């Protein structure tokens, strides 16, 4: 199936009925929605159909129609994890860093995020992501996919369920032990790597304390500290 790489500013807004409109380039010369395979056919029809339903279906028809062309349940899981972990550089906030993949078996599009480095307290925008409103995650960006989910009771309720489930797991003893085991697993290699400390001077002590301690101007919280603050904030917001 076709795979589209979606880069900033991939807002999924409706551009018109002609599928080739979605093959257009940004002002700086890169495709918003770059077809990664089957390029000789260059067929954007499934992508165009998805965007048309997303933008133009009525509120009453939307839940049924979107399920026909998009794996909405799996997307809501990804969205919930983005919001819990503070991934602001993805499709739900920064219009960036995701694939849409046409599943030949189900005849629906699948959402797949990638490049998840700006998470768990990492910030370059001056925002405390542990406190960001889960029902206004995209802020002033007014992104169509996020907002249609928030305005559809069935999807909004499912989203709240996943947010609650994921946040509770990420502050559990089981997850803390898992995070510590991963740190211990990679510590010998990380400390032996002569290039690692060249990345923002992230020294050995910073690495060893990263689960619990802030580091540098763009990491205000340790990983577990961020998750504790995020879960407390989520508990006060959940509906």
GROMACS elastic network, one bead per residue, 0.5 to 0.9 nm:
[ bonds ]
;  ai    aj funct       b0    kb
    1    37     6  0.82596   500
    1    38     6  0.81756   500
    1   101     6  0.66991   500
    1   103     6  0.57750   500
    1   104     6  0.55780   500
    2    35     6  0.70188   500
    2    36     6  0.73180   500
    2    37     6  0.60921   500
    2    38     6  0.65155   500
    2    39     6  0.88313   500
    2    43     6  0.81636   500
    2    44     6  0.85748   500
    2    46     6  0.88203   500
    2   100     6  0.82440   500
    2   101     6  0.58425   500
    2   102     6  0.52633   500
    2   103     6  0.80733   500
    2   104     6  0.88673   500
    3    34     6  0.82198   500
    3    35     6  0.58468   500
    3    36     6  0.54683   500
    3    37     6  0.62540   500
    3    38     6  0.85140   500
    3    99     6  0.66985   500
    3   100     6  0.58921   500
    3   102     6  0.64440   500
    4    33     6  0.56694   500
    4    34     6  0.52115   500
    4    36     6  0.58309   500
    4    37     6  0.81714   500
    4    47     6  0.84730   500
    4    98     6  0.85030   500
    4    99     6  0.54523   500
    4   100     6  0.51707   500
    4   101     6  0.63070   500
    4   102     6  0.86537   500
    5    31     6  0.86926   500
    5    32     6  0.78797   500
    5    33     6  0.55454   500
    5    34     6  0.50016   500
    5    35     6  0.63966   500
    5    36     6  0.67211   500
    5    97     6  0.76378   500
    5    98     6  0.62734   500
    5   100     6  0.67269   500
    5   101     6  0.87390   500
    6     9     6  0.81982   500
    6    10     6  0.56897   500
    6    11     6  0.89958   500
    6    31     6  0.80922   500
    6    32     6  0.57343   500
    6    34     6  0.64645   500
    6    35     6  0.89532   500
    6    91     6  0.82978   500
    6    95     6  0.80865   500
    6    96     6  0.62889   500
    6    97     6  0.61046   500
    6    98     6  0.53398   500
    6    99     6  0.56042   500
    6   100     6  0.73661   500
    7    10     6  0.54162   500
    7    30     6  0.86061   500
    7    31     6  0.76688   500
    7    32     6  0.54454   500
    7    33     6  0.67315   500
    7    34     6  0.81833   500
    7    91     6  0.85155   500
    7    95     6  0.68331   500
    7    97     6  0.54797   500
    7    98     6  0.70621   500
    7    99     6  0.87137   500
    8    11     6  0.78108   500
    8    26     6  0.88642   500
    8    32     6  0.65568   500
    8    91     6  0.86014   500
    8    94     6  0.70396   500
    8    95     6  0.52131   500
    8    97     6  0.74731   500
    9    12     6  0.88018   500
    9    26     6  0.81731   500
    9    32     6  0.64768   500
    9    94     6  0.74918   500
    9    95     6  0.51399   500
    9    96     6  0.63892   500
   10    13     6  0.81253   500
   10    32     6  0.55706   500
   10    33     6  0.70110   500
   10    91     6  0.73184   500
   10    94     6  0.84390   500
   10    96     6  0.59879   500
   10    97     6  0.86938   500
   10    98     6  0.89122   500
   11    32     6  0.88568   500
   11    91     6  0.75945   500
   11    92     6  0.87291   500
   11    94     6  0.86336   500
   11    95     6  0.53285   500
   11    96     6  0.82859   500
   11   141     6  0.89049   500
   11   143     6  0.61343   500
   11   144     6  0.72453   500
   11   145     6  0.83613   500
   12    15     6  0.87389   500
   12    51     6  0.61652   500
   12    54     6  0.82666   500
   12    55     6  0.83148   500
   12    95     6  0.84844   500
   12   143     6  0.78550   500
   12   144     6  0.69549   500
   12   145     6  0.74827   500
   13    51     6  0.68486   500
   13    52     6  0.85696   500
   13    54     6  0.84526   500
   13    55     6  0.67716   500
   13   143     6  0.81289   500
   13   144     6  0.68412   500
   13   145     6  0.89896   500
   14    17     6  0.84349   500
   14    48     6  0.82927   500
   14    51     6  0.59521   500
   14    52     6  0.61345   500
   14    54     6  0.83211   500
   14    55     6  0.61074   500
   14    56     6  0.80926   500
   15    18     6  0.81828   500
   15    19     6  0.88700   500
   15    21     6  0.64782   500
   15    22     6  0.71926   500
   15    48     6  0.87937   500
   15    51     6  0.86050   500
   15    52     6  0.86515   500
   16    19     6  0.76860   500
   16    21     6  0.69705   500
   16    22     6  0.87434   500
   16    48     6  0.83615   500
   16    52     6  0.79796   500
   17    20     6  0.87783   500
   17    21     6  0.80368   500
   17    48     6  0.72810   500
   17    49     6  0.85127   500
   17    52     6  0.77198   500
   18    21     6  0.57146   500
   18    22     6  0.81077   500
   18    44     6  0.89275   500
   18    45     6  0.83379   500
   18    48     6  0.76478   500
   19    22     6  0.59252   500
   19    23     6  0.77009   500
   19    43     6  0.76448   500
   19    44     6  0.51213   500
   19    45     6  0.52495   500
   19    46     6  0.83265   500
   19    47     6  0.74902   500
   19    48     6  0.51580   500
   19    49     6  0.81459   500
   20    23     6  0.52129   500
   20    24     6  0.72225   500
   20    42     6  0.84102   500
   20    43     6  0.78658   500
   20    44     6  0.62788   500
   20    45     6  0.81137   500
   20    48     6  0.83893   500
   21    24     6  0.56119   500
   21    44     6  0.86975   500
   21    48     6  0.85885   500
   22    25     6  0.85070   500
   22    31     6  0.84292   500
   22    32     6  0.75440   500
   22    33     6  0.65100   500
   22    34     6  0.87518   500
   22    44     6  0.70228   500
   22    47     6  0.79894   500
   22    48     6  0.71447   500
   23    31     6  0.64423   500
   23    32     6  0.73852   500
   23    33     6  0.63045   500
   23    34     6  0.68243   500
   23    35     6  0.79171   500
   23    42     6  0.84813   500
   23    44     6  0.74374   500
   24    30     6  0.84525   500
   24    31     6  0.59239   500
   24    32     6  0.70193   500
   24    33     6  0.79245   500
   24    34     6  0.88889   500
   25    28     6  0.75749   500
   25    29     6  0.53879   500
   25    30     6  0.51610   500
   25    32     6  0.62122   500
   25    33     6  0.84442   500
   25    34     6  0.89156   500
   26    29     6  0.53106   500
   26    30     6  0.54152   500
   26    31     6  0.58192   500
   26    32     6  0.61801   500
   27    30     6  0.76648   500
   30    33     6  0.87816   500
   30    34     6  0.80715   500
   31    34     6  0.51373   500
   31    35     6  0.86201   500
   33    99     6  0.86754   500
   33   100     6  0.88606   500
   35    38     6  0.75810   500
   35    39     6  0.64925   500
   35    42     6  0.72313   500
   35    43     6  0.86124   500
   35    44     6  0.82665   500
   36    39     6  0.69195   500
   37    40     6  0.83847   500
   37    42     6  0.84690   500
   38    41     6  0.57578   500
   38    42     6  0.63889   500
   38    43     6  0.79364   500
   39    43     6  0.77970   500
   40    43     6  0.84967   500
   43    46     6  0.77947   500
   43    47     6  0.85966   500
   44    47     6  0.52597   500
   44    48     6  0.60268   500
   44    49     6  0.86419   500
   45    48     6  0.50250   500
   45    49     6  0.61093   500
   45    50     6  0.86512   500
   46    49     6  0.51145   500
   46    50     6  0.62787   500
   46    51     6  0.87535   500
   46    69     6  0.80548   500
   46   102     6  0.76262   500
   46   107     6  0.89956   500
   46   108     6  0.83205   500
   46   109     6  0.78963   500
   47    50     6  0.52386   500
   47    51     6  0.63513   500
   47    52     6  0.86515   500
   47   100     6  0.81795   500
   47   102     6  0.84390   500
   47   109     6  0.79260   500
   48    51     6  0.51851   500
   48    52     6  0.60633   500
   48    53     6  0.86962   500
   49    52     6  0.50917   500
   49    53     6  0.62820   500
   49    54     6  0.85169   500
   49    69     6  0.78322   500
   50    53     6  0.53433   500
   50    54     6  0.60534   500
   50    55     6  0.86390   500
   50    66     6  0.74105   500
   50    69     6  0.60762   500
   50    70     6  0.71502   500
   50   108     6  0.88993   500
   50   109     6  0.78943   500
   51    55     6  0.60641   500
   51    56     6  0.82482   500
   52    55     6  0.53597   500
   52    56     6  0.56440   500
   52    57     6  0.75309   500
   53    56     6  0.53531   500
   53    57     6  0.50904   500
   53    58     6  0.87726   500
   53    62     6  0.72875   500
   53    65     6  0.68567   500
   53    66     6  0.64616   500
   53    69     6  0.85410   500
   54    57     6  0.64517   500
   54    62     6  0.74093   500
   54    65     6  0.86502   500
   54    66     6  0.67405   500
   54   144     6  0.74154   500
   54   145     6  0.68828   500
   54   148     6  0.78677   500
   55    58     6  0.87978   500
   55   144     6  0.69305   500
   55   145     6  0.83342   500
   55   148     6  0.86866   500
   56    62     6  0.86614   500
   57    60     6  0.80968   500
   57    61     6  0.60904   500
   57    62     6  0.54074   500
   57    65     6  0.76373   500
   57    66     6  0.86835   500
   58    61     6  0.51940   500
   58    62     6  0.57596   500
   59    62     6  0.52637   500
   59    63     6  0.77121   500
   59   148     6  0.84531   500
   59   151     6  0.84147   500
   59   152     6  0.75746   500
   60    63     6  0.72034   500
   60    64     6  0.84096   500
   61    64     6  0.58172   500
   61    65     6  0.60055   500
   61    66     6  0.84697   500
   62    65     6  0.51544   500
   62    66     6  0.57898   500
   62    67     6  0.84013   500
   62   148     6  0.84949   500
   62   152     6  0.83758   500
   63    66     6  0.56712   500
   63    67     6  0.64850   500
   63   152     6  0.74228   500
   63   154     6  0.79253   500
   63   155     6  0.80621   500
   64    67     6  0.54708   500
   64    68     6  0.68430   500
   65    68     6  0.53940   500
   65    69     6  0.71775   500
   65    70     6  0.88774   500
   66    69     6  0.55352   500
   66    70     6  0.57543   500
   66    71     6  0.81701   500
   66    72     6  0.72394   500
   67    70     6  0.53126   500
   67    71     6  0.62500   500
   67    72     6  0.61270   500
   67    73     6  0.85361   500
   67   108     6  0.81905   500
   68    71     6  0.80687   500
   68   107     6  0.82190   500
   68   108     6  0.67136   500
   69    72     6  0.87813   500
   69   106     6  0.88124   500
   69   107     6  0.69488   500
   69   109     6  0.60188   500
   69   110     6  0.89962   500
   70    73     6  0.87144   500
   70    75     6  0.84944   500
   70   102     6  0.88858   500
   70   107     6  0.85412   500
   70   110     6  0.61714   500
   70   111     6  0.82283   500
   71    74     6  0.57348   500
   71    75     6  0.63966   500
   71    76     6  0.89045   500
   71   106     6  0.89357   500
   71   108     6  0.64081   500
   71   109     6  0.62327   500
   71   110     6  0.55369   500
   71   111     6  0.75300   500
   72    76     6  0.61315   500
   72    77     6  0.87074   500
   72   110     6  0.81808   500
   72   111     6  0.86085   500
   72   155     6  0.84314   500
   73    76     6  0.51975   500
   73    77     6  0.65015   500
   73    78     6  0.89380   500
   73   155     6  0.81367   500
   73   158     6  0.81495   500
   73   159     6  0.88435   500
   74    77     6  0.51005   500
   74    78     6  0.64853   500
   74    79     6  0.87047   500
   74   110     6  0.78210   500
   74   111     6  0.76527   500
   75    78     6  0.50810   500
   75    79     6  0.61034   500
   75    80     6  0.85789   500
   75   110     6  0.74994   500
   75   111     6  0.59003   500
   75   112     6  0.80780   500
   76    80     6  0.60110   500
   76    81     6  0.85297   500
   76   149     6  0.83056   500
   76   155     6  0.76595   500
   76   156     6  0.89135   500
   76   158     6  0.75468   500
   76   159     6  0.58152   500
   76   162     6  0.78434   500
   77    80     6  0.51853   500
   77    81     6  0.63046   500
   77    82     6  0.86730   500
   77   158     6  0.87171   500
   77   159     6  0.71138   500
   77   162     6  0.62300   500
   77   163     6  0.81642   500
   78    81     6  0.51423   500
   78    82     6  0.61565   500
   78    83     6  0.87013   500
   78   111     6  0.82470   500
   78   112     6  0.80870   500
   78   113     6  0.77346   500
   79    82     6  0.50356   500
   79    83     6  0.62618   500
   79    84     6  0.86458   500
   79    91     6  0.86864   500
   79    92     6  0.70019   500
   79   146     6  0.82940   500
   79   159     6  0.77951   500
   79   163     6  0.86933   500
   80    83     6  0.51860   500
   80    84     6  0.61470   500
   80    85     6  0.85564   500
   80   134     6  0.87016   500
   80   159     6  0.61118   500
   80   160     6  0.77358   500
   80   161     6  0.88257   500
   80   162     6  0.59152   500
   80   164     6  0.87149   500
   80   166     6  0.77212   500
   81    84     6  0.50846   500
   81    85     6  0.59230   500
   81    86     6  0.81066   500
   81    87     6  0.81019   500
   81   162     6  0.78849   500
   81   163     6  0.68527   500
   81   166     6  0.68330   500
   81   167     6  0.83840   500
   82    85     6  0.53665   500
   82    86     6  0.56723   500
   82    88     6  0.73151   500
   82    90     6  0.77738   500
   82    92     6  0.79170   500
   82   119     6  0.80452   500
   83    86     6  0.51236   500
   83    87     6  0.64131   500
   83    88     6  0.78965   500
   83    92     6  0.86134   500
   83   129     6  0.85823   500
   83   132     6  0.83485   500
   83   133     6  0.88779   500
   83   134     6  0.64774   500
   83   137     6  0.70826   500
   83   163     6  0.76213   500
   84    87     6  0.79556   500
   84   120     6  0.85087   500
   84   129     6  0.89518   500
   84   130     6  0.80321   500
   84   134     6  0.81921   500
   84   163     6  0.64559   500
   84   164     6  0.88080   500
   84   166     6  0.72994   500
   84   167     6  0.62158   500
   84   170     6  0.89368   500
   84   227     6  0.79558   500
   84   230     6  0.68380   500
   84   231     6  0.76611   500
   84   234     6  0.80255   500
   85    88     6  0.89371   500
   85   119     6  0.57054   500
   85   120     6  0.50905   500
   85   121     6  0.78503   500
   85   129     6  0.84001   500
   85   130     6  0.81656   500
   85   167     6  0.84612   500
   85   226     6  0.85192   500
   85   227     6  0.73001   500
   85   230     6  0.79542   500
   86    89     6  0.88771   500
   86   118     6  0.75996   500
   86   120     6  0.56513   500
   86   121     6  0.66728   500
   86   122     6  0.80834   500
   86   129     6  0.54753   500
   86   130     6  0.68499   500
   86   132     6  0.83282   500
   86   230     6  0.85276   500
   87    90     6  0.63111   500
   87    92     6  0.86871   500
   87    93     6  0.81835   500
   87   116     6  0.66820   500
   87   117     6  0.78667   500
   87   118     6  0.56340   500
   87   120     6  0.72995   500
   87   121     6  0.87733   500
   87   122     6  0.86098   500
   87   129     6  0.85066   500
   88    91     6  0.82348   500
   88    92     6  0.73582   500
   88    93     6  0.53252   500
   88    94     6  0.61612   500
   88   118     6  0.66098   500
   88   119     6  0.70871   500
   88   123     6  0.84870   500
   88   129     6  0.81505   500
   88   137     6  0.87854   500
   88   138     6  0.85728   500
   89    92     6  0.80377   500
   89    93     6  0.63828   500
   89    95     6  0.74075   500
   89    96     6  0.61279   500
   89    97     6  0.69562   500
   89   115     6  0.82702   500
   89   116     6  0.74972   500
   89   117     6  0.83561   500
   89   118     6  0.62048   500
   89   119     6  0.82694   500
   90    93     6  0.59736   500
   90    94     6  0.55529   500
   90    95     6  0.60239   500
   90    97     6  0.51148   500
   90    98     6  0.66035   500
   90   113     6  0.69596   500
   90   114     6  0.78517   500
   90   115     6  0.81069   500
   90   116     6  0.76353   500
   90   118     6  0.88223   500
   91    94     6  0.59432   500
   91    97     6  0.63112   500
   91    98     6  0.61788   500
   91   113     6  0.77276   500
   91   143     6  0.88202   500
   91   146     6  0.89916   500
   92    95     6  0.62282   500
   92    96     6  0.80984   500
   92   137     6  0.76402   500
   92   138     6  0.62466   500
   92   143     6  0.70930   500
   92   145     6  0.78056   500
   92   146     6  0.62464   500
   93    96     6  0.78956   500
   93   137     6  0.69049   500
   93   139     6  0.77354   500
   93   141     6  0.71164   500
   93   143     6  0.76971   500
   93   146     6  0.88306   500
   94    97     6  0.84531   500
   94   138     6  0.79691   500
   94   141     6  0.81140   500
   95    98     6  0.85293   500
   95   141     6  0.88020   500
   95   143     6  0.80500   500
   96   113     6  0.89950   500
   97   112     6  0.88748   500
   97   113     6  0.61547   500
   97   114     6  0.56155   500
   97   115     6  0.62516   500
   97   116     6  0.82520   500
   98   111     6  0.69975   500
   98   112     6  0.55791   500
   98   114     6  0.56612   500
   98   115     6  0.82626   500
   99   110     6  0.80255   500
   99   111     6  0.58853   500
   99   112     6  0.50317   500
   99   113     6  0.62225   500
   99   114     6  0.76806   500
  100   109     6  0.61174   500
  100   110     6  0.55425   500
  100   112     6  0.63783   500
  100   113     6  0.88509   500
  101   108     6  0.82606   500
  101   109     6  0.53015   500
  101   110     6  0.50110   500
  101   111     6  0.65204   500
  101   112     6  0.75752   500
  102   105     6  0.89134   500
  102   106     6  0.85157   500
  102   107     6  0.66814   500
  102   108     6  0.57748   500
  102   110     6  0.62574   500
  103   106     6  0.56262   500
  103   107     6  0.54313   500
  103   108     6  0.55028   500
  103   109     6  0.58975   500
  103   110     6  0.66911   500
  104   107     6  0.51617   500
  104   108     6  0.74901   500
  105   108     6  0.80934   500
  106   109     6  0.83769   500
  113   116     6  0.75658   500
  114   117     6  0.88965   500
  115   118     6  0.80630   500
  116   119     6  0.64625   500
  117   120     6  0.86591   500
  117   122     6  0.79638   500
  118   121     6  0.77319   500
  118   122     6  0.53043   500
  118   123     6  0.68350   500
  118   124     6  0.85270   500
  119   122     6  0.53731   500
  119   123     6  0.78725   500
  119   129     6  0.87644   500
  120   123     6  0.89015   500
  120   129     6  0.82489   500
  120   130     6  0.82901   500
  120   219     6  0.87981   500
  120   221     6  0.81625   500
  120   222     6  0.79318   500
  120   223     6  0.56168   500
  120   224     6  0.83433   500
  120   226     6  0.61810   500
  120   227     6  0.70804   500
  121   128     6  0.75846   500
  121   129     6  0.64612   500
  121   130     6  0.70440   500
  121   214     6  0.88097   500
  121   218     6  0.82874   500
  121   219     6  0.58526   500
  121   220     6  0.64396   500
  121   221     6  0.56977   500
  121   222     6  0.71546   500
  121   223     6  0.67736   500
  121   225     6  0.88142   500
  121   226     6  0.57686   500
  121   227     6  0.83940   500
  122   129     6  0.83663   500
  122   218     6  0.58342   500
  122   220     6  0.72325   500
  122   221     6  0.79860   500
  123   126     6  0.65005   500
  123   127     6  0.66229   500
  123   128     6  0.75548   500
  123   129     6  0.76490   500
  123   217     6  0.86169   500
  123   218     6  0.50459   500
  123   219     6  0.61727   500
  123   220     6  0.78352   500
  124   127     6  0.78117   500
  124   217     6  0.86550   500
  124   218     6  0.57541   500
  124   219     6  0.86169   500
  125   128     6  0.89218   500
  125   218     6  0.86815   500
  126   218     6  0.83857   500
  127   130     6  0.87542   500
  127   131     6  0.85874   500
  127   132     6  0.79468   500
  128   131     6  0.57808   500
  128   132     6  0.67312   500
  128   220     6  0.84081   500
  129   132     6  0.50493   500
  129   133     6  0.87312   500
  129   226     6  0.86158   500
  129   230     6  0.76948   500
  130   133     6  0.89407   500
  130   226     6  0.62331   500
  130   227     6  0.73694   500
  130   228     6  0.85959   500
  130   229     6  0.58141   500
  130   231     6  0.79088   500
  130   232     6  0.87387   500
  130   233     6  0.68994   500
  130   234     6  0.85599   500
  131   134     6  0.86303   500
  131   229     6  0.75709   500
  131   230     6  0.62415   500
  131   232     6  0.87718   500
  131   233     6  0.56598   500
  131   234     6  0.78763   500
  132   135     6  0.88177   500
  132   136     6  0.77404   500
  132   137     6  0.64466   500
  132   139     6  0.89742   500
  132   230     6  0.84808   500
  132   233     6  0.80888   500
  132   234     6  0.88015   500
  133   136     6  0.51512   500
  133   137     6  0.55675   500
  133   138     6  0.89491   500
  133   139     6  0.85612   500
  133   233     6  0.83320   500
  133   234     6  0.79839   500
  133   237     6  0.73508   500
  134   137     6  0.51410   500
  134   138     6  0.88650   500
  134   160     6  0.87948   500
  134   163     6  0.86230   500
  134   234     6  0.71275   500
  134   237     6  0.72585   500
  134   238     6  0.80113   500
  135   138     6  0.85144   500
  135   147     6  0.89347   500
  135   150     6  0.69130   500
  135   156     6  0.88895   500
  135   237     6  0.82617   500
  135   238     6  0.87115   500
  136   139     6  0.55131   500
  136   140     6  0.85601   500
  136   147     6  0.86094   500
  136   150     6  0.87265   500
  137   146     6  0.83983   500
  138   141     6  0.55231   500
  138   142     6  0.63764   500
  138   143     6  0.67545   500
  138   146     6  0.75522   500
  138   147     6  0.85285   500
  139   142     6  0.68630   500
  139   143     6  0.89879   500
  140   143     6  0.85338   500
  142   146     6  0.80193   500
  142   147     6  0.68713   500
  143   146     6  0.57467   500
  143   147     6  0.61274   500
  143   148     6  0.85925   500
  144   147     6  0.52276   500
  144   148     6  0.59708   500
  144   149     6  0.85784   500
  145   148     6  0.53566   500
  145   149     6  0.63905   500
  145   150     6  0.87860   500
  146   149     6  0.53213   500
  146   150     6  0.63378   500
  146   151     6  0.87854   500
  147   151     6  0.60720   500
  147   152     6  0.86161   500
  148   151     6  0.50446   500
  148   152     6  0.62102   500
  148   155     6  0.87145   500
  149   152     6  0.52517   500
  149   153     6  0.78682   500
  149   154     6  0.83550   500
  149   155     6  0.54022   500
  149   156     6  0.57455   500
  149   159     6  0.82398   500
  150   153     6  0.72938   500
  150   155     6  0.69982   500
  150   157     6  0.87148   500
  150   159     6  0.84205   500
  151   155     6  0.81290   500
  151   156     6  0.69766   500
  152   155     6  0.55002   500
  152   156     6  0.58856   500
  152   157     6  0.84759   500
  153   156     6  0.50527   500
  153   157     6  0.59530   500
  153   158     6  0.84830   500
  154   157     6  0.54473   500
  154   158     6  0.63708   500
  154   159     6  0.87283   500
  155   158     6  0.50363   500
  155   159     6  0.60071   500
  155   160     6  0.85829   500
  156   159     6  0.50052   500
  156   160     6  0.62165   500
  156   161     6  0.86795   500
  157   160     6  0.51154   500
  157   161     6  0.62958   500
  157   162     6  0.88248   500
  157   239     6  0.81547   500
  158   161     6  0.50564   500
  158   162     6  0.63798   500
  158   163     6  0.86688   500
  159   162     6  0.52207   500
  159   163     6  0.61222   500
  159   164     6  0.85901   500
  160   163     6  0.50532   500
  160   164     6  0.61034   500
  160   165     6  0.85223   500
  160   238     6  0.66175   500
  160   239     6  0.70970   500
  161   164     6  0.52599   500
  161   165     6  0.61156   500
  161   166     6  0.85982   500
  162   166     6  0.59152   500
  162   167     6  0.82865   500
  163   166     6  0.53788   500
  163   167     6  0.59779   500
  163   168     6  0.85015   500
  163   234     6  0.80225   500
  163   238     6  0.85141   500
  164   167     6  0.52938   500
  164   168     6  0.61339   500
  164   169     6  0.86728   500
  164   231     6  0.83922   500
  164   234     6  0.76372   500
  164   235     6  0.77764   500
  164   238     6  0.77030   500
  165   168     6  0.53955   500
  165   169     6  0.63853   500
  165   170     6  0.88191   500
  166   169     6  0.51844   500
  166   170     6  0.61916   500
  166   171     6  0.89588   500
  167   170     6  0.51465   500
  167   171     6  0.66436   500
  167   172     6  0.87997   500
  167   227     6  0.76859   500
  167   228     6  0.88622   500
  167   230     6  0.78786   500
  167   231     6  0.56165   500
  167   234     6  0.78873   500
  168   171     6  0.56119   500
  168   172     6  0.63630   500
  168   231     6  0.71443   500
  169   172     6  0.50528   500
  169   173     6  0.83925   500
  169   174     6  0.77158   500
  169   175     6  0.65448   500
  170   173     6  0.85200   500
  170   174     6  0.83510   500
  170   175     6  0.56187   500
  170   176     6  0.75265   500
  170   224     6  0.83857   500
  170   227     6  0.67257   500
  170   228     6  0.83869   500
  170   231     6  0.83868   500
  171   174     6  0.82598   500
  171   175     6  0.65654   500
  171   176     6  0.68703   500
  171   224     6  0.74680   500
  171   227     6  0.64194   500
  171   228     6  0.62189   500
  171   231     6  0.75199   500
  172   175     6  0.53698   500
  172   176     6  0.63571   500
  172   177     6  0.86836   500
  173   176     6  0.50604   500
  173   177     6  0.60813   500
  173   178     6  0.84942   500
  174   177     6  0.52622   500
  174   178     6  0.61907   500
  174   179     6  0.87258   500
  175   179     6  0.60658   500
  175   180     6  0.85074   500
  176   179     6  0.51368   500
  176   180     6  0.61835   500
  176   181     6  0.85672   500
  176   224     6  0.74805   500
  177   180     6  0.51182   500
  177   181     6  0.61002   500
  177   182     6  0.86782   500
  178   181     6  0.50498   500
  178   182     6  0.62608   500
  178   183     6  0.86916   500
  179   182     6  0.51757   500
  179   183     6  0.62981   500
  179   184     6  0.86783   500
  179   211     6  0.79711   500
  179   224     6  0.87270   500
  180   183     6  0.50739   500
  180   184     6  0.61643   500
  180   185     6  0.85392   500
  180   211     6  0.79356   500
  181   184     6  0.50366   500
  181   185     6  0.60277   500
  181   186     6  0.87639   500
  182   186     6  0.63529   500
  182   187     6  0.84665   500
  183   186     6  0.54649   500
  183   187     6  0.58799   500
  183   207     6  0.88151   500
  183   208     6  0.77861   500
  183   211     6  0.85740   500
  184   187     6  0.51848   500
  184   188     6  0.78453   500
  184   208     6  0.89813   500
  185   188     6  0.73997   500
  185   189     6  0.84609   500
  186   189     6  0.55492   500
  186   190     6  0.59797   500
  186   191     6  0.86066   500
  187   190     6  0.50036   500
  187   191     6  0.59732   500
  187   192     6  0.84100   500
  187   207     6  0.83878   500
  187   208     6  0.77252   500
  188   191     6  0.54211   500
  188   192     6  0.61932   500
  188   193     6  0.87395   500
  189   192     6  0.51006   500
  189   193     6  0.61493   500
  190   193     6  0.52770   500
  190   194     6  0.86162   500
  190   196     6  0.71181   500
  190   204     6  0.82219   500
  190   207     6  0.81752   500
  191   194     6  0.78769   500
  191   196     6  0.82132   500
  191   203     6  0.87960   500
  191   204     6  0.62861   500
  191   207     6  0.84524   500
  192   196     6  0.87992   500
  193   196     6  0.56549   500
  193   197     6  0.79499   500
  194   197     6  0.67477   500
  194   198     6  0.79092   500
  195   198     6  0.54242   500
  195   199     6  0.74656   500
  196   199     6  0.58212   500
  196   200     6  0.89305   500
  196   201     6  0.81139   500
  196   202     6  0.71924   500
  196   203     6  0.80143   500
  197   200     6  0.69887   500
  197   203     6  0.52424   500
  197   204     6  0.76247   500
  198   201     6  0.52121   500
  198   202     6  0.71158   500
  198   203     6  0.85295   500
  199   202     6  0.61429   500
  200   203     6  0.87476   500
  200   216     6  0.82475   500
  202   205     6  0.81714   500
  202   206     6  0.58519   500
  202   207     6  0.67793   500
  202   215     6  0.81994   500
  202   216     6  0.83863   500
  203   206     6  0.52534   500
  203   207     6  0.63649   500
  203   208     6  0.88461   500
  204   207     6  0.50941   500
  204   208     6  0.62161   500
  204   209     6  0.86332   500
  205   208     6  0.51283   500
  205   209     6  0.60881   500
  205   210     6  0.83457   500
  206   209     6  0.53069   500
  206   210     6  0.57898   500
  206   213     6  0.79262   500
  206   214     6  0.84856   500
  206   215     6  0.66694   500
  207   210     6  0.52464   500
  207   211     6  0.84154   500
  208   211     6  0.76945   500
  209   212     6  0.58097   500
  209   213     6  0.56294   500
  209   214     6  0.84007   500
  209   215     6  0.89444   500
  209   222     6  0.78209   500
  210   213     6  0.53275   500
  210   214     6  0.69221   500
  210   215     6  0.73865   500
  210   221     6  0.85349   500
  210   222     6  0.53386   500
  210   223     6  0.65382   500
  210   224     6  0.86632   500
  211   214     6  0.86029   500
  211   221     6  0.86853   500
  211   224     6  0.53969   500
  211   225     6  0.73436   500
  212   221     6  0.73671   500
  212   223     6  0.61537   500
  212   224     6  0.57449   500
  212   225     6  0.56851   500
  212   226     6  0.85405   500
  213   220     6  0.82267   500
  213   221     6  0.59748   500
  213   223     6  0.77324   500
  213   224     6  0.86771   500
  213   225     6  0.74768   500
  214   217     6  0.89372   500
  214   219     6  0.57497   500
  214   223     6  0.83892   500
  214   225     6  0.86149   500
  215   218     6  0.74695   500
  215   219     6  0.51776   500
  215   220     6  0.62922   500
  215   221     6  0.71647   500
  215   222     6  0.74847   500
  216   219     6  0.55948   500
  216   220     6  0.72250   500
  217   220     6  0.69625   500
  219   222     6  0.75273   500
  220   226     6  0.85240   500
  221   224     6  0.81677   500
  221   225     6  0.59048   500
  221   226     6  0.54246   500
  222   225     6  0.50170   500
  222   226     6  0.58660   500
  222   227     6  0.85591   500
  223   226     6  0.52087   500
  223   227     6  0.63805   500
  223   228     6  0.88302   500
  224   227     6  0.50467   500
  224   228     6  0.62280   500
  224   229     6  0.86934   500
  225   228     6  0.52247   500
  225   229     6  0.63471   500
  225   230     6  0.85498   500
  226   229     6  0.52276   500
  226   230     6  0.59689   500
  226   231     6  0.85571   500
  227   231     6  0.59827   500
  227   232     6  0.85052   500
  228   231     6  0.53099   500
  228   232     6  0.63073   500
  228   233     6  0.87127   500
  229   232     6  0.52124   500
  229   233     6  0.62582   500
  229   234     6  0.86645   500
  230   233     6  0.50998   500
  230   234     6  0.60957   500
  230   235     6  0.86311   500
  231   235     6  0.60989   500
  231   236     6  0.87301   500
  232   235     6  0.52528   500
  232   236     6  0.66335   500
  233   236     6  0.53628   500
  233   237     6  0.65751   500
  233   238     6  0.89448   500
  234   237     6  0.51023   500
  234   238     6  0.59773   500
  235   238     6  0.56233   500
  236   239     6  0.88674   500
